[in-house]
Amino acid sequence: MQNGSKIHVMHARPLMTAGLAASLHDPDWRVTTHDAEPGAAAGADLVIADYDTGLALARGRQVLIVTHRDKEADVLRACAAAVAGYLLEDADPADLRYAVRRILTGDRHYSPGVTQHLEAGGCREHLTSRETDVLRLLAGGRCDKQIARDLGIGVGTVRWHLRNLMGKLGVSARLQAVVVAAQRGIVGIDGVVPG
């Protein structure tokens, strides 16, 4: 929910912090900065940070990293840390606001310039945990009814998750989903999710 959302900006470079905070004018958002309110990150709905700070804070909270780092290894490392978004510093204020809105409504957002790294590297966080569960059971040879029973959900919900994950993987068939997921390291051949 965006109404009354608290956004905390704590970039390592003070000018970036000031610029990011100034770009986030919205009546539904309460924006704080590390300089003005130390410790406000703990209660924020979203933290906007530089690369290193964002990685350190990512577990257990919504983090949008704003950085110049566009190398594949950096992007995949952030993805593995489960950041909610990754925006390059050359983005304009409208891109920043769009990314924030998407994240606050439960989506993830990555700059177009880095999405090819996610596709090539198979970012596991690209799929929700439930989608990964469904994919793992599908890779293990289970049918929709068995997946529904194993996960305690309805068959319609299983099919909904399958449609979503196939769209995210860019495939149109279940077998393709399993093959692509195995190639990207999302699931092993026996259906086990790699550590």
Beta strands, then each sheet from edge to edge (+ up, - down):
strand 1: 5-10
strand 2: 29-33
strand 3: 46-49
strand 4: 63-67
strand 5: 85-88
strand 6: 109-110
sheet 1: 2+ 1+ 3+ 4+ 5+ 6+
end
